[in-house]
Amino acid sequence: MHRSATFIPASDSKGARSISTAPCTKYKNPTHLPSSEVNSEATSHTLALASKYILPVYARPDFVLSHGKGSYVWDTEGRKFLDFSAGIAVNALGHADDGVVKTISEHAGTLLHTSNVYHNQWSPKLAELLVTLTKQEGGLGFTPGSTSVDDAKVFFANSGTEANEGALKIARKVGKDRWAAKEPGRSWDSNECSKTRIACFESAFHGRSMGALSVTTNPKYQKPFAPLLPGVDVGQINDTAGLSGLVTEDTCAVIVEPIQGEGGINAAKVEWLQALRKRCDEVGAVLIFDEIQCGLYRTGNLWAHSALPSDCHPDVVTMAKPLANGYPIGAVMVRNSIAATMTAGSHGTTFGGSPLASAVGFYVLSRLSEPAFVAQLSETSAYLKGRLVKLPKWFPKVLESEIRGRGLILGLGFKTHSDPSRVVQMARERGVFVLTAGKDAVRLVPSLNVGREEVDLAVDVLESCLGEL
């Protein structure tokens, strides 16, 4: 396996279609309504099994997906859907990508799992690729094209939640070290250590395990499982004045999404991130960027912060979703100055960084980082944005004036909070998958190799749905 691969767009567009002067009305009527009365025996049986044996924590529509290809999926009734959500920003190369299938097949038959008691060939290669690309394209304190001899370290996990848990643990340990180093005679394991607090932000989503949930400040997710971790302080994104009270000498970690995904596609302002970085430096807090949804080329850059000034970069970046195109993997990348606190036995995982997961991650990241792929992504995202900016003008009573996000993590803000879920359902009933985000947005996070044909279909359906509200 090598890094170079041929970029193949999801669809072969024949150029931009003529400019629309009015919203599409072609999809006013539903075409993909699920119905228990007409479902096949196989579909009904699967739904019955799920109802009987699966923990009921998901509210899912009554159909069953069977297979996919590119940006499309089919259900067991033969209906075709455009997946403009990419498995919640995961399937960067779409469904059933030939190269991903080949990589999984080859490596599943070679070495599937070894645990981290032993080295394998692929986790160091993927770690090197992540660090090398970050130095080339910018991030984690490196300016684009950095020739710094300093590097970074990577820890592999199995999910975004696990990556965030690892990042918080590392930051907590660094906080204790820094507290002990501040005065002679102190020991990091003293019960008097006060540098243990964690700062996070409203509308954040960092995961559902107890630590990650403690910094996911949504009562809907938190309240049933309280009490959560103590020592968590909550601020507001882009509130510069509040940083001095939020991030104090007792703060060991600050975790933030440069672009909040689940919370509503809310982007942090550069000036605020610079002020946050400065405040973290003043008090010795570790700054963590959760780029699980917005990272790995979704914005058109390697990281959402790659193109930003280095004086707002984090100490730690977490990632997961698209890294292996749906095969479970997560990772924490840390500056060497932060990594120095971690020693053998201080953290670990059974499955993280397996030969198979790492090989798939290496293949996927190699594809995503190709200049031709990134150029096509940027072109498609600009085309999508160009179509979306018309919607607030056509539906001013329904939509906010500005399109949120950048690249291929975009959001439509709604003036009525009940409308996003209605539009998601209406789009699905017309054969297109999109997502809600926060209380007031519809989220568009398609596969990164999506084509103009898919963009046109998705936006046409959205225009038709908006016209029916």
C-alpha positions in Angstrom: 0.0 0.0 0.0 1.3 3.5 -0.8 0.1 7.0 -0.3 -0.7 7.9 -3.9 -4.2 7.0 -5.2 -6.3 8.2 -8.0 -9.1 10.6 -7.0 -12.5 9.5 -8.3 -15.4 11.9 -7.6 -18.7 10.4 -6.4 -20.4 11.5 -9.6 -19.1 12.6 -13.0 -20.7 16.1 -13.3 -21.0 17.7 -16.7 -20.5 21.2 -15.3 -22.7 23.5 -13.4 -26.4 23.6 -14.4 -28.2 26.8 -15.2 -28.6 29.3 -12.4 -32.0 28.9 -10.7 -34.2 32.0 -10.3 -36.8 30.3 -8.1 -36.8 27.4 -5.6 -37.3 23.9 -6.9 -40.8 22.5 -6.4 -40.3 19.1 -8.1 -40.2 17.2 -4.7 -43.3 18.6 -3.1 -44.8 15.2 -2.6 -43.2 12.4 -0.5 -41.9 9.4 -2.4 -40.2 7.3 0.3 -42.8 6.9 3.0 -42.2 3.9 5.3 -45.3 1.8 5.8 -45.6 -1.3 8.0 -48.6 -2.4 5.9 -46.5 -2.8 2.7 -43.1 -3.9 4.2 -41.7 -7.2 3.0 -41.5 -10.1 5.4 -37.8 -9.6 5.7 -38.1 -5.9 6.6 -40.8 -6.6 9.1 -38.8 -9.4 10.7 -35.7 -7.2 11.1 -37.8 -4.4 12.7 -39.4 -6.9 15.1 -36.0 -8.3 16.1 -34.7 -4.8 16.8 -37.7 -3.9 18.9 -37.4 -7.1 20.9 -33.6 -7.3 21.4 -31.9 -3.8 20.9 -31.8 -1.3 23.7 -34.3 1.3 22.7 -32.0 4.4 22.8 -32.5 5.4 19.2 -35.6 6.9 17.5 -35.3 5.4 14.1 -37.6 5.4 11.1 -39.3 2.1 10.2 -37.1 0.9 7.3 -33.9 -1.1 7.1 -30.8 -0.2 5.1 -29.3 -3.1 3.2 -26.4 -1.7 1.1 -24.8 1.4 -0.3 -22.5 2.7 -3.0 -20.9 6.2 -3.1 -23.3 8.7 -1.7 -26.3 6.5 -2.0 -27.9 3.7 0.2 -30.8 1.3 -0.5 -33.2 -0.2 2.0 -34.5 -3.7 2.0 -37.6 -2.6 0.0 -35.3 -1.4 -2.8 -35.8 2.3 -2.2 -32.7 4.5 -3.0 -31.7 7.3 -0.7 -29.1 10.0 -1.1 -27.0 9.9 2.1 -26.2 13.6 2.6 -25.2 13.0 6.2 -22.5 10.4 5.5 -23.2 8.4 8.7 -22.9 11.6 10.8 -19.8 12.9 9.0 -18.1 9.5 8.9 -18.1 8.1 5.4 -15.6 10.5 3.9 -15.2 8.3 0.8 -18.8 7.3 0.7 -20.2 3.8 1.0 -18.5 0.6 -0.2 -15.5 2.5 -1.6 -13.5 0.0 -3.6 -10.1 0.9 -2.1 -11.5 0.7 1.5 -13.1 -2.7 0.7 -9.8 -4.0 -0.7 -7.8 -2.7 2.2 -10.1 -4.2 4.8 -10.1 -7.5 3.0 -6.4 -7.7 2.6 -5.6 -6.8 6.2 -8.3 -8.8 7.8 -6.7 -11.9 6.2 -3.2 -10.9 7.4 -3.3 -9.6 11.0 -6.6 -8.4 12.5 -5.7 -7.8 16.1 -2.7 -8.2 18.4 -3.5 -5.9 21.4 -1.0 -3.2 22.4 1.3 -5.7 24.1 3.1 -5.9 20.8 4.0 -3.6 17.9 2.3 -3.8 14.6 3.4 -2.3 11.2 0.5 0.1 10.6 -0.1 2.2 13.7 3.3 3.9 13.5 2.7 4.6 9.8 -0.6 6.2 10.4 0.8 8.2 13.4 3.6 9.4 11.2 1.2 10.4 8.4 -0.9 12.4 10.8 2.0 14.3 12.3 3.7 14.8 8.9 0.5 16.2 7.3 -0.1 18.5 10.3 3.4 19.9 9.9 2.9 20.4 6.2 -0.6 21.9 6.3 -0.6 23.5 9.7 -2.0 22.7 13.1 -1.1 21.9 16.7 1.3 24.9 16.8 2.9 24.1 13.4 2.6 26.7 10.7 2.0 25.3 7.1 5.2 23.9 5.7 6.9 23.7 9.1 10.5 22.4 9.1 10.6 22.2 12.8 12.5 19.2 14.2 9.9 19.0 16.9 7.1 16.5 16.3 4.0 15.3 18.1 2.7 12.0 19.5 -0.4 10.0 18.8 -2.5 7.7 20.9 -5.1 5.5 19.0 -8.5 4.7 20.5 -11.7 3.3 19.0 -14.0 6.3 18.9 -14.3 10.0 19.3 -15.6 9.7 22.9 -12.6 7.6 23.8 -10.2 10.1 22.2 -11.7 12.9 24.3 -11.5 10.8 27.4 -7.8 10.2 26.7 -7.2 13.9 26.0 -8.8 14.9 29.3 -6.8 12.3 31.2 -3.5 13.5 29.7 -4.5 17.1 30.5 -5.3 16.2 34.1 -1.9 14.6 34.5 -0.1 17.6 33.0 -2.1 19.8 35.4 -0.8 17.9 38.4 2.8 18.0 37.1 2.6 21.8 36.5 1.0 22.4 40.0 3.9 20.4 41.6 6.6 22.2 39.6 5.3 25.6 40.7 6.7 25.4 44.2 9.6 23.4 45.7 8.6 20.4 47.8 5.3 19.8 46.1 4.4 16.4 44.8 2.0 15.7 41.8 0.1 13.1 43.9 -0.6 15.5 46.8 -4.2 15.7 47.9 -3.7 19.4 48.1 -3.3 19.7 44.3 -6.0 22.1 43.0 -5.2 22.2 39.3 -7.8 19.7 38.3 -10.7 21.7 36.9 -11.9 21.4 33.3 -13.5 24.2 31.3 -15.9 23.5 28.4 -18.6 25.4 26.6 -22.4 25.6 26.1 -23.8 23.7 23.1 -20.7 21.4 23.0 -20.8 17.7 22.2 -17.8 15.6 23.2 -19.4 12.2 23.8 -21.6 10.1 26.0 -19.2 8.3 28.4 -19.1 9.8 31.9 -16.1 12.0 31.4 -17.0 13.2 27.9 -20.6 13.6 29.0 -19.5 15.8 31.9 -18.2 18.4 29.3 -21.2 17.9 27.0 -23.4 20.6 28.5 -26.8 19.6 27.2 -29.3 18.8 30.0 -31.1 16.3 27.8 -27.9 14.2 27.7 -26.6 14.9 31.2 -29.5 15.0 33.6 -30.5 11.3 33.6 -26.9 10.4 34.5 -26.1 13.0 37.2 -24.0 13.4 39.2 -21.2 13.6 36.7 -17.6 14.6 37.1 -17.1 17.4 39.6 -14.9 20.4 38.8 -16.3 21.3 35.4 -16.8 25.0 34.5 -19.0 26.1 31.6 -18.5 29.1 29.4 -19.9 30.5 26.2 -18.1 30.2 22.8 -16.9 33.6 21.5 -17.3 35.3 24.9 -13.9 36.8 25.4 -14.8 38.8 28.5 -15.7 35.6 30.3 -12.4 33.8 29.8 -10.6 35.2 32.8 -13.2 33.9 35.2 -13.7 30.6 33.4 -10.0 29.6 32.9 -8.2 30.0 36.2 -5.0 28.8 38.0 -7.0 25.7 39.0 -7.9 24.8 35.4 -5.9 21.9 34.0 -7.8 21.5 30.7 -10.0 23.5 28.3 -11.9 21.5 25.6 -13.6 23.2 22.6 -14.8 22.4 19.1 -13.5 25.0 16.6 -16.8 24.4 14.8 -19.5 23.0 17.0 -21.2 20.2 15.1 -23.9 18.6 17.2 -24.5 21.9 18.9 -25.6 23.8 15.8 -22.6 24.4 13.4 -21.4 27.3 15.5 -17.9 28.5 14.5 -15.4 29.9 17.0 -14.1 33.3 16.0 -10.3 33.5 15.4 -9.9 36.4 17.8 -11.7 34.5 20.6 -9.5 31.4 20.0 -6.4 33.6 20.2 -7.7 35.0 23.5 -8.4 31.5 24.7 -5.0 30.3 23.8 -3.4 33.2 25.6 -5.4 32.7 28.7 -4.5 29.0 28.8 -0.8 29.9 28.5 -1.2 32.4 31.4 -2.5 29.8 33.8 -0.8 26.7 32.4 -4.0 25.0 31.2 -3.9 22.4 28.3 -6.0 23.5 25.3 -7.8 20.6 23.6 -9.5 21.0 20.2 -12.2 18.4 19.6 -12.0 18.1 15.8 -13.9 14.8 15.7 -16.6 16.2 13.4 -14.9 19.2 11.8 -11.4 17.8 11.3 -9.7 15.7 8.6 -10.5 17.8 5.6 -14.2 18.4 6.3 -13.6 22.2 6.2 -11.4 21.9 3.2 -8.2 21.9 5.3 -6.6 19.1 7.3 -7.9 20.6 10.5 -10.5 23.3 11.1 -7.6 25.3 12.7 -4.9 24.5 10.1 -5.3 27.8 8.3 -5.7 29.9 11.5 -2.7 31.7 13.1 -0.5 29.4 15.2 -1.1 31.6 18.2 -4.6 30.1 18.5 -3.6 26.5 18.0 -4.3 23.8 20.6 -1.9 21.5 22.6 -4.0 18.5 21.8 -6.4 17.6 18.9 -8.8 14.7 19.0 -10.2 13.0 15.9 -12.3 10.0 14.9 -15.3 10.0 12.5 -13.8 10.0 8.9 -10.4 8.6 9.8 -11.2 5.1 8.6 -14.3 5.8 6.7 -16.6 4.0 9.1 -14.3 1.4 10.6 -14.1 2.2 14.3 -11.0 4.3 15.2 -10.2 7.4 17.2 -7.0 9.3 18.0 -5.4 11.9 20.2 -2.5 13.9 18.8 -0.5 15.9 21.3 2.5 18.3 21.3 5.7 16.7 22.5 5.7 19.0 25.5 2.4 17.6 26.6 3.2 14.0 25.7 6.2 14.0 28.0 4.0 13.4 31.0 2.8 10.0 29.7 4.7 6.9 30.6 4.2 3.1 30.2 0.9 2.1 31.9 -0.5 5.6 32.3 -3.1 5.0 29.6 -4.1 2.1 27.3 -6.6 0.3 25.2 -7.2 -3.3 24.1 -8.5 -2.5 20.6 -7.1 0.9 19.7 -4.5 1.1 17.0 -5.1 -2.4 15.8 -3.3 -3.5 12.5 -6.6 -3.4 10.6 -7.9 -0.1 11.9 -4.6 1.6 11.4 -4.2 0.2 7.8 -7.6 1.4 6.8 -6.9 4.8 8.5 -3.6 5.1 6.6 -5.4 4.3 3.3 -8.3 6.7 3.9 -6.1 9.6 5.1 -3.7 9.1 2.1 -6.7 9.5 -0.2 -8.2 12.5 1.6 -4.9 14.4 1.6 -4.3 14.1 -2.1 -4.2 17.6 -3.7 -6.6 16.6 -6.4 -9.1 15.3 -3.8 -8.8 18.5 -1.7 -9.2 20.7 -4.8 -12.4 18.8 -5.8 -13.7 19.0 -2.3 -13.2 22.8 -2.2 -14.9 23.2 -5.6 -17.9 21.1 -4.6 -18.2 22.9 -1.2 -18.2 26.3 -3.0 -20.9 25.0 -5.4 -23.0 23.8 -2.4 -22.5 27.1 -0.6 -23.5 29.0 -3.7 -26.8 27.2 -3.9 -27.5 27.4 -0.2 -27.0 31.2 0.1 -30.1 31.7 -2.1 -32.3 29.9 0.4 -32.6 32.7 3.0 -33.5 35.1 0.3 -36.3 32.8 -1.0 -37.5 31.8 2.5 -36.8 34.8 4.7 -39.5 34.0 7.2 -38.1 30.5 7.7 -34.3 30.8 7.6 -31.7 32.9 9.2 -29.8 35.1 6.8 -26.3 33.5 7.1 -25.2 30.0 6.2 -23.3 28.4 9.0 -19.9 26.6 8.8 -17.5 26.1 6.0 -16.3 23.5 3.6 -18.6 20.5 3.8 -19.8 21.1 7.4 -22.6 23.5 6.8 -25.8 24.4 8.6 -29.1 26.2 7.8 -30.3 28.2 10.8 -34.1 28.3 11.3 -36.2 31.0 13.0 -38.6 28.4 14.4 -37.1 25.7 16.5 -39.6 23.0 15.5 -38.8 23.4 11.8 -35.3 21.6 11.6 -36.7 18.2 12.7 -39.7 18.6 10.3 -37.4 19.4 7.4 -35.2 16.4 8.2 -38.2 14.1 8.2 -39.6 15.7 5.0 -36.3 15.3 3.2 -36.0 11.7 4.3 -39.6 11.1 2.9 -38.3 12.4 -0.4 -35.2 10.2 -0.4 -32.5 12.4 1.1 -30.8 12.0 4.5 -29.8 15.2 6.4 -29.4 15.9 10.1 -30.5 18.3 12.8 -27.9 20.3 14.8 -28.6 21.9 18.1 -32.1 23.4 18.5 -32.3 25.5 15.4 -30.3 24.1 12.5 -30.3 21.5 9.7 -26.8 20.0 9.3 -25.2 19.1 5.9 -22.2 16.8 6.2 -22.1 14.7 3.0 -19.2 12.4 2.0 -16.1 14.4 1.1 -16.1 13.1 -2.5 -19.7 14.0 -3.1 -20.4 15.4 -6.6 -22.5 18.2 -8.0 -25.2 15.8 -9.1 -25.7 14.9 -5.5 -25.5 18.5 -4.3 -28.2 19.5 -6.8 -30.5 16.7 -5.7 -30.1 17.5 -2.0 -30.7 21.2 -2.4 -33.6 20.7 -4.8 -35.3 18.5 -2.2 -34.5 21.0 0.6 -36.0 23.8 -1.5 -39.1 21.7 -2.1 -39.4 21.0 1.7 -38.9 24.6 2.7 -41.7 25.6 0.3 -44.1 23.2 2.0 -43.5 24.5 5.6 
